[in-house]
Amino acid sequence: MTFRHAPATFMPQSHAPTLIRRARRLKACVEVGFAVALGCASLWGIVEAVGWVLS
């Protein structure tokens, strides 16, 4: 059974997969950015701690 001749009521749902995909991509970008920022912050913290210990 194919949904090629689906009623007009199902038309708005055709955009749902692309929106979900876009939202997932945005979420992944945000997570990667957050991880990078956290990594840079922790790296800076380590550098600061080493500098404080050596001084």
Secondary structure, DSSP 8 states (H G I E B T S, - for coil): ---TT--GGGGGGGGHHHHHHHHHHHHHHHHHHHHHHHHHHHHHHHHHHHHHHH-
